[in-house]
Amino acid sequence: MILITLQANSQDKNWGIGIRLGDPTGVSAKKYLGASNGLELALGGNIEGQGLQFLVHYLFHFPINNAPGLDWYYGFGAQIDDDHRDNHDKGRDDETEFGADGVLGLEYTFARGRLSAYVDGILFVELIDDPFDLELDAGIGLRFNF
């Protein structure tokens, strides 16, 4: 009976809104596209607090056996980083970076399905400004699902 309730609640998820700590630190929204896919958006400051980042990812979710509510996921997407850090080594102070992301993470949906926590790592490959520059980002977050 508990498994049926968990499945019913998890299928009720349509959107999740919450906070993300890491890179970027800010707000996170997720549109659940059925039980195995999602579209994630995040907007916030970079970890040094010197600019604004926006990212969008298409995610593929997979349940972890013998761990109800726990999924691992991977996905891909894009990121824009309006970076205001001191970049004298590159001969400029401001830069706007655009590139492709690959993401890998874990998401746990609590028993009632209304709250989920996640942790992820992102590999960012810059395409505009400094092509093929690689950057690793990571974050944790909490979302209210409705």
C-alpha positions in Angstrom: 0.0 0.0 0.0 2.9 2.4 0.8 4.5 1.8 -2.6 1.2 2.6 -4.4 0.9 5.8 -2.4 4.4 6.8 -3.2 3.9 6.2 -6.9 0.7 8.1 -7.0 2.2 11.1 -5.2 5.3 11.1 -7.4 3.1 11.1 -10.5 1.3 14.2 -9.2 4.5 16.2 -9.5 4.2 18.7 -12.2 6.5 21.6 -11.2 9.1 22.1 -8.5 10.3 25.5 -7.2 13.1 26.0 -4.7 16.6 27.1 -3.9 20.0 26.0 -5.2 23.3 26.4 -3.3 26.5 26.1 -5.2 27.2 27.3 -8.7 24.9 29.0 -9.3 23.3 29.9 -5.9 19.8 31.1 -6.4 16.4 29.9 -7.5 15.6 26.6 -9.3 12.6 25.5 -11.1 11.8 22.1 -12.6 9.1 21.0 -14.9 8.5 17.2 -14.6 7.8 15.7 -17.9 6.3 12.4 -16.8 8.1 9.9 -14.5 11.4 9.8 -16.3 12.2 13.3 -17.7 12.4 16.8 -16.6 13.3 20.3 -17.7 15.4 22.3 -15.1 16.0 26.0 -15.0 18.2 27.8 -12.5 19.1 31.5 -12.1 21.6 32.9 -9.5 24.9 34.2 -8.7 28.2 32.4 -9.3 29.9 31.0 -6.3 32.2 34.0 -6.0 29.2 36.3 -6.0 30.6 38.3 -9.0 28.1 37.7 -11.7 24.8 36.1 -12.8 24.3 32.6 -14.2 21.3 31.1 -16.0 21.2 27.4 -17.0 18.6 25.1 -18.6 18.9 21.3 -18.7 16.9 18.5 -20.1 17.1 15.6 -17.6 16.6 11.8 -17.8 15.7 10.2 -14.5 16.2 6.6 -13.4 15.0 5.0 -10.1 17.6 3.4 -7.9 16.6 -0.2 -6.9 15.8 -0.8 -3.2 15.8 3.0 -2.5 12.2 4.3 -2.8 12.1 8.0 -3.8 15.8 8.1 -4.9 16.6 8.7 -8.6 19.9 9.3 -10.4 19.8 11.5 -13.4 21.8 12.8 -16.2 21.2 15.5 -18.8 22.4 18.2 -21.1 21.7 21.8 -21.7 23.2 25.3 -21.9 24.5 27.9 -19.6 25.0 31.7 -19.8 27.4 33.2 -17.2 27.7 37.0 -17.0 31.0 37.1 -15.2 32.3 40.2 -13.4 35.3 38.7 -11.8 38.7 40.3 -12.2 40.1 38.7 -15.4 43.2 40.7 -16.0 45.0 37.5 -17.1 42.7 37.5 -20.1 43.1 41.2 -20.7 39.6 42.2 -19.6 37.5 42.6 -16.5 34.0 41.5 -17.7 33.0 38.7 -19.9 29.8 36.9 -20.9 30.3 33.1 -21.3 28.0 30.8 -23.2 28.3 27.1 -23.5 27.0 23.6 -23.2 26.5 21.6 -20.0 26.4 18.0 -19.1 24.9 17.2 -15.7 24.9 14.1 -13.4 23.0 14.0 -10.1 20.8 12.4 -7.5 17.3 13.5 -6.5 15.4 12.3 -3.4 11.6 12.8 -3.3 10.3 12.6 0.2 7.4 10.2 1.0 4.5 12.7 0.4 6.0 13.8 -2.9 5.8 17.5 -2.1 9.5 18.0 -1.3 12.6 16.9 -3.1 16.3 17.4 -2.4 19.0 17.0 -5.0 22.8 17.2 -5.5 24.5 17.5 -8.9 27.7 18.1 -10.8 27.9 20.0 -14.0 30.6 20.0 -16.7 30.4 23.3 -18.5 32.1 23.6 -21.9 32.5 27.2 -22.9 31.7 27.9 -26.6 31.6 31.7 -26.7 34.2 34.0 -25.1 36.9 31.3 -24.4 36.0 28.3 -26.6 36.5 24.8 -25.1 37.4 26.2 -21.6 36.1 23.5 -19.2 34.6 24.3 -15.8 33.1 22.1 -13.1 30.1 23.3 -11.2 28.2 21.6 -8.4 25.2 22.3 -6.3 22.6 21.1 -3.8 19.0 22.2 -3.6 15.6 21.7 -2.2 12.3 22.1 -4.1 8.7 22.3 -3.2 6.7 20.2 -5.8 3.2 20.9 -6.9 
